[in-house]
């Protein structure tokens, strides 16, 4: 084994810009339960499903339409 290695010509990680950032967010229990049930039926972790849904909203520039009754 060498004492030193030269990484100057190493390729950079192409996914480095897409790394996830941990945040804290308040989500209703009913919403979490919905995504957990979806997780059970799809086999995809519920946090990943939430991320996929939010990513789809952002990519498609979905706008929230709400009415207060």
Biopython code that builds the backbone (N, CA, C, O; Angstrom):
import numpy as np
from Bio.PDB.StructureBuilder import StructureBuilder

atoms = [
    (1, "UNK", "N", (0.844, -1.179, 0.000)),
    (1, "UNK", "CA", (0.000, 0.000, 0.000)),
    (1, "UNK", "C", (0.888, 1.240, 0.000)),
    (1, "UNK", "O", (1.888, 1.304, 0.715)),
    (2, "UNK", "N", (0.513, 2.207, -0.799)),
    (2, "UNK", "CA", (1.294, 3.448, -0.877)),
    (2, "UNK", "C", (1.027, 4.347, 0.332)),
    (2, "UNK", "O", (-0.009, 4.256, 0.991)),
    (3, "UNK", "N", (1.989, 5.202, 0.590)),
    (3, "UNK", "CA", (1.797, 6.166, 1.672)),
    (3, "UNK", "C", (0.911, 7.307, 1.218)),
    (3, "UNK", "O", (0.169, 7.876, 2.019)),
    (4, "UNK", "N", (0.981, 7.650, -0.073)),
    (4, "UNK", "CA", (0.172, 8.738, -0.618)),
    (4, "UNK", "C", (-0.396, 8.335, -1.969)),
    (4, "UNK", "O", (0.205, 7.546, -2.699)),
    (5, "UNK", "N", (-1.541, 8.877, -2.289)),
    (5, "UNK", "CA", (-2.180, 8.634, -3.582)),
    (5, "UNK", "C", (-2.460, 9.976, -4.242)),
    (5, "UNK", "O", (-2.739, 10.968, -3.568)),
    (6, "UNK", "N", (-2.380, 9.994, -5.568)),
    (6, "UNK", "CA", (-2.637, 11.214, -6.332)),
    (6, "UNK", "C", (-4.046, 11.142, -6.921)),
    (6, "UNK", "O", (-4.302, 10.354, -7.831)),
    (7, "UNK", "N", (-4.951, 11.961, -6.404)),
    (7, "UNK", "CA", (-6.330, 11.999, -6.882)),
    (7, "UNK", "C", (-6.600, 13.215, -7.767)),
    (7, "UNK", "O", (-7.759, 13.532, -8.036)),
    (8, "UNK", "N", (-5.556, 13.895, -8.221)),
    (8, "UNK", "CA", (-5.747, 15.119, -9.004)),
    (8, "UNK", "C", (-6.448, 14.854, -10.338)),
    (8, "UNK", "O", (-7.117, 15.745, -10.862)),
    (9, "UNK", "N", (-6.311, 13.657, -10.892)),
    (9, "UNK", "CA", (-6.951, 13.341, -12.173)),
    (9, "UNK", "C", (-8.244, 12.530, -11.982)),
    (9, "UNK", "O", (-8.822, 12.042, -12.953)),
    (10, "UNK", "N", (-8.682, 12.395, -10.750)),
    (10, "UNK", "CA", (-9.886, 11.603, -10.472)),
    (10, "UNK", "C", (-11.133, 12.310, -10.997)),
    (10, "UNK", "O", (-11.201, 13.539, -11.012)),
    (11, "UNK", "N", (-12.104, 11.531, -11.421)),
    (11, "UNK", "CA", (-13.370, 12.094, -11.889)),
    (11, "UNK", "C", (-14.212, 12.481, -10.693)),
    (11, "UNK", "O", (-14.182, 11.830, -9.648)),
    (12, "UNK", "N", (-14.970, 13.561, -10.868)),
    (12, "UNK", "CA", (-15.866, 14.005, -9.803)),
    (12, "UNK", "C", (-17.162, 13.216, -9.852)),
    (12, "UNK", "O", (-17.543, 12.691, -10.898)),
    (13, "UNK", "N", (-17.819, 13.138, -8.739)),
    (13, "UNK", "CA", (-19.092, 12.446, -8.640)),
    (13, "UNK", "C", (-20.144, 13.220, -9.439)),
    (13, "UNK", "O", (-20.438, 14.367, -9.104)),
    (14, "UNK", "N", (-20.721, 12.614, -10.495)),
    (14, "UNK", "CA", (-21.708, 13.343, -11.302)),
    (14, "UNK", "C", (-23.021, 13.573, -10.552)),
    (14, "UNK", "O", (-23.838, 14.385, -10.987)),
    (15, "UNK", "N", (-23.236, 12.885, -9.452)),
    (15, "UNK", "CA", (-24.472, 13.027, -8.687)),
    (15, "UNK", "C", (-24.323, 13.967, -7.494)),
    (15, "UNK", "O", (-25.264, 14.145, -6.721)),
    (16, "UNK", "N", (-23.162, 14.558, -7.344)),
    (16, "UNK", "CA", (-22.898, 15.393, -6.175)),
    (16, "UNK", "C", (-23.876, 16.559, -6.067)),
    (16, "UNK", "O", (-24.243, 16.948, -4.959)),
    (17, "UNK", "N", (-24.306, 17.125, -7.197)),
    (17, "UNK", "CA", (-25.243, 18.249, -7.158)),
    (17, "UNK", "C", (-26.653, 17.786, -6.786)),
    (17, "UNK", "O", (-27.479, 18.602, -6.377)),
    (18, "UNK", "N", (-26.936, 16.504, -6.921)),
    (18, "UNK", "CA", (-28.259, 15.989, -6.629)),
    (18, "UNK", "C", (-28.355, 15.362, -5.241)),
    (18, "UNK", "O", (-29.350, 14.709, -4.924)),
    (19, "UNK", "N", (-27.334, 15.552, -4.416)),
    (19, "UNK", "CA", (-27.380, 14.982, -3.077)),
    (19, "UNK", "C", (-28.553, 15.587, -2.305)),
    (19, "UNK", "O", (-28.897, 16.755, -2.486)),
    (20, "UNK", "N", (-29.144, 14.790, -1.464)),
    (20, "UNK", "CA", (-30.290, 15.243, -0.695)),
    (20, "UNK", "C", (-29.824, 16.029, 0.521)),
    (20, "UNK", "O", (-28.736, 15.809, 1.053)),
    (21, "UNK", "N", (-30.677, 16.948, 0.942)),
    (21, "UNK", "CA", (-30.389, 17.762, 2.106)),
    (21, "UNK", "C", (-31.428, 17.442, 3.171)),
    (21, "UNK", "O", (-32.629, 17.465, 2.903)),
    (22, "UNK", "N", (-30.969, 17.148, 4.359)),
    (22, "UNK", "CA", (-31.885, 16.819, 5.448)),
    (22, "UNK", "C", (-32.504, 18.097, 5.987)),
    (22, "UNK", "O", (-31.804, 19.070, 6.271)),
    (23, "UNK", "N", (-33.844, 18.083, 6.126)),
    (23, "UNK", "CA", (-34.567, 19.222, 6.689)),
    (23, "UNK", "C", (-35.557, 18.702, 7.728)),
    (23, "UNK", "O", (-35.744, 17.494, 7.881)),
    (24, "UNK", "N", (-36.173, 19.620, 8.425)),
    (24, "UNK", "CA", (-37.260, 19.287, 9.332)),
    (24, "UNK", "C", (-38.520, 19.923, 8.761)),
    (24, "UNK", "O", (-38.523, 21.102, 8.408)),
    (25, "UNK", "N", (-39.593, 19.136, 8.673)),
    (25, "UNK", "CA", (-40.842, 19.631, 8.113)),
    (25, "UNK", "C", (-41.996, 19.047, 8.924)),
    (25, "UNK", "O", (-41.942, 17.892, 9.346)),
    (26, "UNK", "N", (-43.026, 19.837, 9.136)),
    (26, "UNK", "CA", (-44.212, 19.361, 9.855)),
    (26, "UNK", "C", (-45.233, 18.880, 8.837)),
    (26, "UNK", "O", (-45.667, 19.644, 7.975)),
    (27, "UNK", "N", (-45.618, 17.604, 8.939)),
    (27, "UNK", "CA", (-46.585, 17.009, 8.039)),
    (27, "UNK", "C", (-47.689, 16.379, 8.882)),
    (27, "UNK", "O", (-47.413, 15.732, 9.892)),
    (28, "UNK", "N", (-48.939, 16.570, 8.464)),
    (28, "UNK", "CA", (-50.073, 15.993, 9.177)),
    (28, "UNK", "C", (-49.951, 14.478, 9.262)),
    (28, "UNK", "O", (-49.420, 13.830, 8.360)),
    (29, "UNK", "N", (-50.450, 13.928, 10.356)),
    (29, "UNK", "CA", (-50.411, 12.479, 10.567)),
    (29, "UNK", "C", (-51.138, 11.732, 9.456)),
    (29, "UNK", "O", (-50.674, 10.683, 9.009)),
    (30, "UNK", "N", (-52.279, 12.267, 9.004)),
    (30, "UNK", "CA", (-53.040, 11.609, 7.937)),
    (30, "UNK", "C", (-52.228, 11.521, 6.649)),
    (30, "UNK", "O", (-52.300, 10.528, 5.924)),
    (31, "UNK", "N", (-51.459, 12.565, 6.374)),
    (31, "UNK", "CA", (-50.631, 12.575, 5.169)),
    (31, "UNK", "C", (-49.511, 11.548, 5.278)),
    (31, "UNK", "O", (-49.225, 10.830, 4.319)),
    (32, "UNK", "N", (-48.886, 11.480, 6.433)),
    (32, "UNK", "CA", (-47.822, 10.486, 6.642)),
    (32, "UNK", "C", (-48.399, 9.079, 6.531)),
    (32, "UNK", "O", (-47.795, 8.195, 5.923)),
    (33, "UNK", "N", (-49.577, 8.880, 7.126)),
    (33, "UNK", "CA", (-50.221, 7.562, 7.047)),
    (33, "UNK", "C", (-50.504, 7.177, 5.603)),
    (33, "UNK", "O", (-50.326, 6.020, 5.223)),
    (34, "UNK", "N", (-50.946, 8.143, 4.790)),
    (34, "UNK", "CA", (-51.204, 7.875, 3.372)),
    (34, "UNK", "C", (-49.936, 7.381, 2.680)),
    (34, "UNK", "O", (-49.959, 6.364, 1.987)),
    (35, "UNK", "N", (-48.832, 8.099, 2.868)),
    (35, "UNK", "CA", (-47.587, 7.717, 2.208)),
    (35, "UNK", "C", (-47.029, 6.408, 2.782)),
    (35, "UNK", "O", (-46.367, 5.662, 2.061)),
    (36, "UNK", "N", (-47.278, 6.118, 4.045)),
    (36, "UNK", "CA", (-46.841, 4.834, 4.614)),
    (36, "UNK", "C", (-47.629, 3.682, 4.007)),
    (36, "UNK", "O", (-47.068, 2.619, 3.744)),
    (37, "UNK", "N", (-48.935, 3.884, 3.780)),
    (37, "UNK", "CA", (-49.731, 2.841, 3.126)),
    (37, "UNK", "C", (-49.253, 2.630, 1.692)),
    (37, "UNK", "O", (-49.152, 1.495, 1.225)),
    (38, "UNK", "N", (-48.961, 3.724, 1.002)),
    (38, "UNK", "CA", (-48.423, 3.620, -0.357)),
    (38, "UNK", "C", (-47.076, 2.896, -0.336)),
    (38, "UNK", "O", (-46.762, 2.124, -1.242)),
    (39, "UNK", "N", (-46.296, 3.151, 0.692)),
    (39, "UNK", "CA", (-45.000, 2.495, 0.846)),
    (39, "UNK", "C", (-45.179, 0.987, 1.003)),
    (39, "UNK", "O", (-44.441, 0.196, 0.414)),
    (40, "UNK", "N", (-46.165, 0.604, 1.801)),
    (40, "UNK", "CA", (-46.430, -0.831, 2.005)),
    (40, "UNK", "C", (-46.818, -1.517, 0.702)),
    (40, "UNK", "O", (-46.430, -2.660, 0.458)),
    (41, "UNK", "N", (-47.590, -0.818, -0.141)),
    (41, "UNK", "CA", (-48.057, -1.458, -1.376)),
    (41, "UNK", "C", (-47.023, -1.410, -2.495)),
    (41, "UNK", "O", (-47.044, -2.257, -3.388)),
    (42, "UNK", "N", (-46.115, -0.431, -2.460)),
    (42, "UNK", "CA", (-45.126, -0.312, -3.537)),
    (42, "UNK", "C", (-43.760, -0.876, -3.168)),
    (42, "UNK", "O", (-42.972, -1.239, -4.041)),
    (43, "UNK", "N", (-43.486, -0.947, -1.860)),
    (43, "UNK", "CA", (-42.163, -1.385, -1.421)),
    (43, "UNK", "C", (-41.131, -0.277, -1.445)),
    (43, "UNK", "O", (-39.948, -0.524, -1.211)),
    (44, "UNK", "N", (-41.567, 0.946, -1.725)),
    (44, "UNK", "CA", (-40.674, 2.110, -1.742)),
    (44, "UNK", "C", (-40.807, 2.817, -0.393)),
    (44, "UNK", "O", (-41.931, 3.046, 0.054)),
    (45, "UNK", "N", (-39.711, 3.169, 0.267)),
    (45, "UNK", "CA", (-39.801, 3.854, 1.558)),
    (45, "UNK", "C", (-40.657, 5.125, 1.458)),
    (45, "UNK", "O", (-40.603, 5.847, 0.462)),
    (46, "UNK", "N", (-41.442, 5.381, 2.502)),
    (46, "UNK", "CA", (-42.394, 6.491, 2.442)),
    (46, "UNK", "C", (-41.713, 7.846, 2.270)),
    (46, "UNK", "O", (-42.266, 8.727, 1.611)),
    (47, "UNK", "N", (-40.536, 8.031, 2.841)),
    (47, "UNK", "CA", (-39.837, 9.306, 2.671)),
    (47, "UNK", "C", (-39.407, 9.490, 1.218)),
    (47, "UNK", "O", (-39.412, 10.608, 0.701)),
    (48, "UNK", "N", (-39.039, 8.403, 0.568)),
    (48, "UNK", "CA", (-38.687, 8.457, -0.849)),
    (48, "UNK", "C", (-39.913, 8.803, -1.672)),
    (48, "UNK", "O", (-39.819, 9.585, -2.619)),
    (49, "UNK", "N", (-41.070, 8.231, -1.327)),
    (49, "UNK", "CA", (-42.305, 8.555, -2.052)),
    (49, "UNK", "C", (-42.664, 10.031, -1.913)),
    (49, "UNK", "O", (-43.060, 10.673, -2.886)),
    (50, "UNK", "N", (-42.526, 10.561, -0.713)),
    (50, "UNK", "CA", (-42.801, 11.988, -0.507)),
    (50, "UNK", "C", (-41.847, 12.823, -1.355)),
    (50, "UNK", "O", (-42.266, 13.788, -1.994)),
    (51, "UNK", "N", (-40.568, 12.457, -1.364)),
    (51, "UNK", "CA", (-39.581, 13.179, -2.167)),
    (51, "UNK", "C", (-39.911, 13.083, -3.654)),
    (51, "UNK", "O", (-39.820, 14.078, -4.373)),
    (52, "UNK", "N", (-40.294, 11.898, -4.121)),
    (52, "UNK", "CA", (-40.653, 11.728, -5.535)),
    (52, "UNK", "C", (-41.848, 12.602, -5.905)),
    (52, "UNK", "O", (-41.860, 13.218, -6.971)),
    (53, "UNK", "N", (-42.853, 12.660, -5.031)),
    (53, "UNK", "CA", (-44.035, 13.472, -5.299)),
    (53, "UNK", "C", (-43.673, 14.957, -5.346)),
    (53, "UNK", "O", (-44.092, 15.669, -6.259)),
    (54, "UNK", "N", (-42.907, 15.418, -4.380)),
    (54, "UNK", "CA", (-42.515, 16.831, -4.358)),
    (54, "UNK", "C", (-41.619, 17.187, -5.541)),
    (54, "UNK", "O", (-41.718, 18.284, -6.090)),
    (55, "UNK", "N", (-40.744, 16.260, -5.932)),
    (55, "UNK", "CA", (-39.889, 16.475, -7.104)),
    (55, "UNK", "C", (-40.737, 16.614, -8.358)),
    (55, "UNK", "O", (-40.476, 17.479, -9.194)),
    (56, "UNK", "N", (-41.757, 15.761, -8.493)),
    (56, "UNK", "CA", (-42.659, 15.832, -9.643)),
    (56, "UNK", "C", (-43.393, 17.176, -9.666)),
    (56, "UNK", "O", (-43.539, 17.788, -10.724)),
    (57, "UNK", "N", (-43.850, 17.629, -8.508)),
    (57, "UNK", "CA", (-44.519, 18.934, -8.426)),
    (57, "UNK", "C", (-43.587, 20.057, -8.874)),
    (57, "UNK", "O", (-43.992, 20.946, -9.623)),
    (58, "UNK", "N", (-42.351, 20.014, -8.416)),
    (58, "UNK", "CA", (-41.395, 21.072, -8.763)),
    (58, "UNK", "C", (-41.033, 21.038, -10.245)),
    (58, "UNK", "O", (-40.975, 22.083, -10.893)),
    (59, "UNK", "N", (-40.790, 19.836, -10.787)),
    (59, "UNK", "CA", (-40.415, 19.726, -12.196)),
    (59, "UNK", "C", (-41.537, 20.181, -13.120)),
    (59, "UNK", "O", (-41.282, 20.791, -14.158)),
    (60, "UNK", "N", (-42.775, 19.886, -12.744)),
    (60, "UNK", "CA", (-43.920, 20.243, -13.572)),
    (60, "UNK", "C", (-44.525, 21.591, -13.192)),
    (60, "UNK", "O", (-45.567, 21.984, -13.717)),
    (61, "UNK", "N", (-43.867, 22.290, -12.281)),
    (61, "UNK", "CA", (-44.282, 23.618, -11.841)),
    (61, "UNK", "C", (-45.766, 23.655, -11.460)),
    (61, "UNK", "O", (-46.501, 24.570, -11.830)),
    (62, "UNK", "N", (-46.178, 22.637, -10.714)),
    (62, "UNK", "CA", (-47.566, 22.563, -10.264)),
    (62, "UNK", "C", (-47.845, 23.689, -9.285)),
    (62, "UNK", "O", (-47.020, 23.998, -8.425)),
    (63, "UNK", "N", (-48.986, 24.285, -9.419)),
    (63, "UNK", "CA", (-49.408, 25.364, -8.527)),
    (63, "UNK", "C", (-50.470, 24.820, -7.580)),
    (63, "UNK", "O", (-51.304, 24.006, -7.978)),
    (64, "UNK", "N", (-50.442, 25.261, -6.349)),
    (64, "UNK", "CA", (-51.395, 24.844, -5.354)),
    (64, "UNK", "C", (-52.676, 25.658, -5.523)),
    (64, "UNK", "O", (-52.634, 26.888, -5.559)),
    (65, "UNK", "N", (-53.796, 24.980, -5.624)),
    (65, "UNK", "CA", (-55.098, 25.646, -5.731)),
    (65, "UNK", "C", (-55.895, 25.295, -4.485)),
    (65, "UNK", "O", (-56.248, 24.137, -4.262)),
    (66, "UNK", "N", (-56.174, 26.319, -3.671)),
    (66, "UNK", "CA", (-56.890, 26.075, -2.431)),
    (66, "UNK", "C", (-58.069, 27.036, -2.332)),
    (66, "UNK", "O", (-58.011, 28.170, -2.807)),
    (67, "UNK", "N", (-59.120, 26.563, -1.716)),
    (67, "UNK", "CA", (-60.236, 27.442, -1.361)),
    (67, "UNK", "C", (-60.496, 27.277, 0.120)),
    (67, "UNK", "O", (-60.540, 26.158, 0.630)),
    (68, "UNK", "N", (-60.665, 28.362, 0.790)),
    (68, "UNK", "CA", (-60.931, 28.330, 2.220)),
    (68, "UNK", "C", (-62.433, 28.461, 2.405)),
    (68, "UNK", "O", (-63.043, 29.437, 1.967)),
    (69, "UNK", "N", (-63.010, 27.484, 3.047)),
    (69, "UNK", "CA", (-64.460, 27.480, 3.177)),
    (69, "UNK", "C", (-64.883, 27.764, 4.512)),
    (69, "UNK", "O", (-66.083, 27.797, 4.785)),
]
sb = StructureBuilder()
sb.init_structure("model")
sb.init_model(0)
sb.init_chain("A")
sb.init_seg("    ")
for serial, (resi, resn, name, xyz) in enumerate(atoms, 1):
    if name == "N":
        sb.init_residue(resn, " ", resi, " ")
    sb.init_atom(name, np.array(xyz, "f"), 0.0, 1.0, " ", f" {name:<3s}", serial, name[0])
structure = sb.get_structure()
